[in-house]
Amino acid sequence: MEARSAQEIWETALGELQLQVTKPNYRTWLEKTTGSSYENNRFVVGVPNTFVAEYLARNQRSLIEKTLIGLTHPGIEVHFQVASEAAATGQTTGPGGNARYTFDNFVVRQSNRLAYTAARSVAEKPGASYNPLFIYGGVGLGKTHLMQAIYHLAQKENFKALYVSAEQFTNEFVSALQAKSTAEFRRKYRHVDMLLIDDIQFLVGKEQTEESFFHTFNELHNANRQIVLASDRPPKSLPDMGDRLCSRFEWGLIADIQPPNFETRLAILKAKAEQQEIEVALDVLEFIAQRIQQNIRELEGSLNRAVAYAKLFGAILTPELAARAMQDITPSSNKTAFAPELVMKVVAERFQLTPADLVGRKRDRATALARQVAMYLLKEGSSCSLAQIGLEFGNRDHATVIHACRKIASDMDGDPHLRRQVLDIQKGLQRSPRTRR
């Protein structure tokens, strides 16, 4: 099998591995690897240096082989081989990360519009508007994509930008202390037009590193140099980080990224398919968008796996084939599928109604809203078809269900209170021991 096919398989494997290891682990050991060759059950992974090869062989071989077996066949053996620098870096560009992450291929919707607009603003005019820009949101929602998009655009505009993870900042600081080269460390981080640090929550509890970053922050901010930070939570939810730093994080703009609704997830999948120049039927995209709800990285990885699965078996990609391709990497979807009777019970209680009210014909505003929320949660959180959902709610037709789901999705974008209410109910359902029938 030729090298190009090995790379296609490896890219799909990376999409899956990214979901199984921590983000720092992935970035350090897997991000710059490539699929070099695949022949006679021997799969060669290209790595940037011997250090990475030794680490992967010692610590990740079993996981990687299991992943590759799922994409190919049993008996495959993985080997790690140092590749040339050009081949090893693939589509990455220096310390700034992946060149595919740009503003042009970021799908903008209400759930991320503020973060996107602010990110674009600071990339075009560093230090002129929001400083610092603090972006936060859950895992896999697009924070890193925006951070790298800022970095690439800033570089294109000839600004000196530096993009690192908080873990890398910490490791370099510790190494500088040990090597007594702190002056060089300060020059690197303080003589830039823009400093971007991802996963800033990693600094929590690391007093010396926090102190170093505090002074770095002050020097850059006083010089009107742009600072961009990303975290999985807002500054006020970083209680163990020093008050001095948290207060500084709030000087500029804090922008959150919310989980994407069904329409946004579908738009992301369509954009991903277009970028890869592959044709995927709408019902397949809808199936994946319905199955993967909280994590854009997992959403894209599932599409890659489904496409690769179809290619490897020479089959037409259908929702059924996508389900088979995804069954090994989305077990949690089955665990959190919402049972209709539970959704009705929980929603009815939240709106001080009864399940019978939701099924019945009452049409007052409170009952109609509760009924629409319940339909939306079932559509987002179960494998029920629109017709099935309508049947559960007093034999209503699928057009009624579509209207309800679209209305709640739209209203959530413009009503923070409703959005919080729906998300709270959703979290409660996910914690329930009776989630499935």
C-alpha positions in Angstrom: 0.0 0.0 0.0 1.5 3.4 -1.0 2.6 6.1 1.4 -0.4 8.3 0.7 -2.7 5.6 1.9 -0.6 5.2 5.1 -1.0 8.9 5.7 -4.7 8.8 5.2 -5.0 5.9 7.7 -2.7 7.7 10.2 -4.7 11.0 10.0 -7.8 9.0 10.9 -5.9 7.2 13.7 -4.7 10.6 15.1 -8.3 11.8 15.2 -9.1 8.9 17.4 -5.9 9.0 19.5 -6.6 12.7 20.2 -9.7 11.7 22.0 -7.9 9.1 24.2 -4.9 11.0 25.5 -4.6 14.4 27.2 -4.1 17.4 25.0 -0.5 18.1 26.3 0.3 14.5 25.7 -1.0 14.6 22.2 0.8 17.8 21.3 4.1 16.7 22.7 4.2 13.1 21.3 1.7 12.7 18.5 0.9 16.0 16.8 4.0 16.0 14.5 3.9 12.4 13.5 3.1 11.1 10.0 2.0 7.8 8.4 5.1 6.9 6.4 4.3 3.5 5.0 2.0 0.4 5.4 3.0 -2.9 3.9 2.8 -6.6 4.9 1.2 -5.8 8.3 4.0 -3.3 9.1 2.9 0.2 9.7 5.6 2.8 10.0 5.0 6.0 11.9 7.3 8.9 11.0 8.5 10.9 14.1 10.6 14.1 14.4 13.4 12.6 16.6 14.6 9.5 18.4 13.3 10.8 21.7 9.8 10.8 20.5 10.3 7.3 18.9 11.5 5.9 22.1 8.7 7.4 24.2 6.0 6.2 21.8 7.5 2.7 21.6 7.7 2.4 25.3 4.5 4.1 26.4 2.0 4.2 23.5 2.6 1.2 21.3 -0.3 -0.8 22.6 -2.8 2.0 22.3 -1.6 2.9 18.8 -1.7 -0.7 17.6 -5.2 -1.2 18.9 -6.3 2.0 17.1 -4.7 0.9 13.8 -6.2 -2.6 14.1 -9.6 -0.9 14.3 -8.9 0.9 11.1 -7.2 -2.0 9.2 -7.1 -5.6 10.5 -5.6 -7.7 13.3 -2.0 -8.5 13.3 -0.7 -5.1 12.4 2.7 -4.1 13.9 3.7 -0.4 14.4 7.2 0.8 14.0 8.5 4.3 14.8 11.1 5.8 12.4 12.7 9.2 12.5 11.5 11.1 9.4 13.0 14.2 7.7 12.1 17.5 9.3 9.8 18.4 6.4 8.0 15.1 6.4 7.7 15.0 10.2 6.0 18.4 10.5 3.4 17.7 7.9 1.0 20.6 7.9 2.4 22.3 10.9 4.3 25.6 10.7 6.8 26.1 13.4 5.8 26.8 17.0 2.5 28.2 16.0 0.9 24.8 15.3 -1.3 23.6 12.5 -1.7 25.8 9.4 -5.1 24.4 8.7 -6.5 26.4 11.7 -7.4 29.7 10.1 -10.3 32.2 10.4 -11.5 31.3 6.9 -12.3 27.7 7.9 -13.8 28.5 11.4 -17.5 28.0 11.3 -19.1 31.1 12.9 -22.4 30.8 14.7 -24.1 32.6 17.7 -22.4 30.2 20.2 -18.9 31.4 19.2 -19.5 34.7 17.4 -18.1 37.0 20.2 -14.9 35.0 20.5 -14.4 34.9 16.8 -15.0 38.6 16.3 -12.7 39.5 19.2 -10.0 37.1 18.0 -10.1 38.6 14.5 -9.9 42.1 15.9 -6.7 41.4 18.0 -5.1 39.5 15.1 -5.5 42.4 12.8 -4.6 45.2 15.3 -2.6 43.7 18.3 -2.9 45.8 21.5 -5.5 48.2 20.0 -8.7 46.8 21.5 -9.1 43.8 23.8 -6.0 43.3 25.9 -5.9 40.7 27.2 -8.3 38.6 25.2 -9.4 35.7 27.4 -11.2 32.9 25.5 -12.8 30.0 27.5 -15.0 27.0 26.8 -15.2 23.3 27.2 -12.9 20.7 25.6 -12.9 20.5 21.8 -15.1 23.6 21.1 -12.6 25.6 19.0 -10.4 27.6 21.4 -7.2 26.2 20.0 -8.5 26.8 16.4 -9.1 30.5 17.2 -5.7 30.8 19.0 -3.8 29.4 16.1 -5.9 31.5 13.6 -4.8 34.6 15.5 -1.2 33.5 15.4 -1.2 32.8 11.7 -2.9 36.0 10.7 -0.6 38.0 13.0 2.4 36.5 11.4 1.0 37.1 8.0 0.7 40.8 8.9 4.4 40.7 10.0 3.8 40.9 13.7 6.2 39.0 15.9 3.9 36.4 17.6 4.6 33.6 20.0 2.1 30.8 20.6 2.7 28.1 23.3 0.8 26.0 25.7 1.0 26.9 29.5 2.7 23.5 29.9 5.4 24.5 27.4 5.8 27.9 29.2 6.2 26.0 32.5 8.7 23.5 31.2 10.8 26.2 29.6 10.8 28.2 32.8 11.8 25.3 34.9 14.6 24.4 32.4 15.8 28.0 32.4 16.0 28.0 36.2 18.0 24.8 36.1 20.3 26.1 33.4 20.5 29.5 35.0 19.4 31.1 31.7 16.3 33.0 32.9 17.5 36.1 31.0 17.2 34.3 27.7 13.8 33.0 28.8 12.6 36.5 29.5 13.9 37.8 26.2 12.0 35.1 24.3 8.7 35.8 26.0 8.8 39.6 26.5 10.2 40.8 23.2 7.2 39.9 21.1 4.3 41.9 19.6 1.8 39.2 20.7 1.9 36.3 23.2 -0.7 33.6 23.0 -0.9 31.0 25.8 -3.3 28.0 25.6 -4.6 26.1 28.6 -3.7 28.8 31.0 -5.4 26.8 33.8 -2.3 24.6 33.7 -0.4 27.3 35.7 -2.7 26.9 38.7 -0.7 25.9 41.8 2.7 26.5 40.2 3.8 29.5 42.3 7.1 30.2 40.7 5.8 29.8 37.2 2.8 32.0 38.1 5.1 34.7 39.4 7.2 34.6 36.2 4.1 34.9 34.0 2.8 37.7 36.2 5.9 39.8 35.4 5.8 38.8 31.8 2.1 39.8 31.6 2.8 43.2 33.2 5.8 44.0 30.9 3.9 43.1 27.8 0.7 44.9 28.8 2.6 48.1 29.8 4.2 48.1 26.4 0.8 47.7 24.7 1.7 44.3 23.4 -1.2 41.9 22.8 -1.9 39.0 25.2 -4.3 36.2 24.3 -5.1 33.5 26.7 -7.3 30.4 26.5 -8.8 28.2 29.3 -11.4 25.6 29.9 -13.1 27.9 32.5 -13.5 31.6 33.2 -11.0 33.5 35.4 -13.3 33.5 38.4 -13.4 29.7 38.3 -9.6 29.6 38.7 -9.7 29.9 42.5 -6.2 28.5 43.2 -4.6 31.0 40.8 -3.3 34.1 42.4 -5.7 37.0 42.7 -3.3 39.3 41.0 -3.3 37.3 37.8 -7.0 36.6 37.8 -7.8 40.3 38.1 -5.5 41.0 35.2 -7.2 38.4 33.1 -10.4 40.5 33.5 -8.8 43.8 32.3 -9.7 43.1 28.6 -12.4 41.0 27.2 -13.6 37.6 28.4 -15.3 35.6 25.5 -16.9 32.2 25.9 -17.5 29.5 23.4 -20.7 27.5 24.0 -21.4 23.9 22.8 -22.7 24.0 19.2 -26.3 23.2 18.5 -27.4 20.7 15.9 -27.4 23.2 13.0 -23.9 24.4 13.9 -22.6 20.9 14.2 -24.0 20.1 10.8 -22.5 23.3 9.3 -19.1 22.3 10.7 -19.3 18.8 9.2 -20.3 20.3 5.8 -17.3 22.7 5.9 -15.0 19.9 6.9 -16.1 17.7 4.0 -15.7 20.6 1.6 -12.1 21.3 2.9 -11.2 17.7 2.3 -13.0 17.8 -1.1 -15.1 14.7 -0.3 -18.7 14.1 -1.0 -20.7 12.9 2.0 -24.5 12.4 1.9 -26.5 14.8 4.0 -28.1 12.0 6.0 -24.7 10.8 7.0 -23.7 14.2 8.2 -26.9 14.6 10.1 -26.4 11.2 11.7 -22.9 12.2 12.9 -24.1 15.7 14.0 -26.8 14.0 16.1 -24.5 11.4 17.6 -21.7 13.8 18.6 -23.0 16.8 20.6 -20.4 18.4 22.8 -17.0 18.2 21.2 -16.1 19.7 17.8 -12.8 17.8 17.7 -14.6 14.5 18.3 -17.1 15.6 15.6 -14.4 16.1 13.0 -12.6 12.9 14.1 -15.8 10.9 13.7 -16.3 12.2 10.1 -12.6 11.3 9.3 -13.1 7.8 10.7 -16.3 7.2 8.9 -14.8 8.4 5.5 -11.7 6.3 6.1 -13.8 3.3 7.0 -15.8 3.5 3.8 -12.6 3.9 1.7 -10.8 0.9 3.4 -13.8 -1.4 2.8 -14.6 0.1 -0.6 -18.2 0.7 0.5 -20.6 3.6 0.0 -20.8 5.7 3.2 -24.3 5.5 4.7 -25.6 6.3 8.2 -25.5 2.6 9.0 -21.8 2.3 7.9 -21.0 5.5 9.8 -22.6 3.9 12.9 -20.3 0.8 12.5 -17.2 3.0 12.0 -18.0 5.1 15.1 -19.2 2.3 17.5 -15.7 1.9 19.0 -15.1 5.5 19.7 -18.5 6.8 20.8 -19.6 4.4 23.6 -20.5 7.4 25.7 -23.2 8.2 23.2 -25.1 5.1 24.1 -24.6 5.7 27.8 -26.1 9.2 27.7 -28.9 8.6 25.2 -32.0 10.3 26.9 -35.1 8.1 27.4 -38.3 10.0 26.4 -40.1 9.3 29.7 -37.1 10.6 31.7 -36.9 13.8 29.6 -40.6 14.5 30.0 -40.4 13.9 33.8 -37.4 16.1 34.3 -38.6 18.9 32.0 -42.1 18.8 33.5 -40.7 19.1 37.1 -38.4 22.0 36.0 -41.4 23.9 34.6 -43.8 22.9 37.5 -45.9 20.8 35.2 -46.7 17.1 34.7 -45.6 14.7 31.9 -49.3 14.5 31.0 -49.3 18.3 30.3 -46.5 17.8 27.8 -48.3 15.0 26.0 -51.7 16.7 26.1 -53.2 19.6 24.1 -52.7 22.5 26.5 -51.2 25.4 24.5 -50.5 28.1 27.1 -47.1 29.7 26.8 -45.4 27.9 29.7 -46.7 24.5 28.6 -45.8 25.1 25.0 -42.2 26.2 26.0 -41.7 23.2 28.2 -43.0 20.8 25.4 -40.6 22.4 22.9 -37.7 22.2 25.3 -38.4 18.5 25.9 -38.6 17.8 22.1 -35.3 19.7 21.6 -33.6 17.7 24.3 -34.8 14.4 22.8 -33.7 15.4 19.3 -30.3 16.5 20.6 -29.8 13.7 23.1 -31.2 10.5 21.7 -31.3 8.4 18.5 -35.1 8.9 18.2 -36.3 10.0 14.8 -38.5 13.1 14.4 -41.5 10.8 13.9 -40.7 8.9 17.0 -40.4 12.1 19.1 -43.8 13.3 17.7 -45.3 10.0 18.6 -44.1 10.3 22.2 -45.7 13.7 22.5 -49.3 12.8 21.8 -48.9 11.7 18.2 -47.7 15.1 16.9 -46.3 15.2 13.3 -42.6 15.6 12.5 -43.1 19.2 11.2 -44.2 20.2 14.7 -41.1 18.6 16.2 -38.8 20.4 13.6 -40.5 23.7 14.4 -40.1 23.2 18.1 -36.4 22.2 17.9 -35.5 25.1 15.6 -37.4 27.6 17.8 -35.6 26.5 21.0 -32.2 26.4 19.2 -32.8 30.0 17.9 -34.2 31.3 21.2 -31.2 29.9 23.1 -28.8 31.9 20.9 -30.6 35.1 21.9 -31.7 34.3 25.4 -28.9 33.5 27.9 -31.4 32.6 30.6 -33.2 30.0 28.4 -29.8 28.6 27.3 -28.6 28.2 30.8 -32.0 26.6 31.7 -31.7 24.1 28.9 -28.1 23.3 29.6 -28.8 22.7 33.3 -31.6 20.3 32.4 -29.3 18.5 29.9 -26.6 18.1 32.6 -29.1 16.8 35.0 -30.3 14.2 32.4 -26.7 13.1 31.7 -26.1 12.5 35.5 -29.3 10.5 35.8 -28.9 6.7 36.4 -32.0 6.2 34.3 -30.8 8.0 31.2 -31.5 5.0 28.9 -34.8 3.1 28.6 
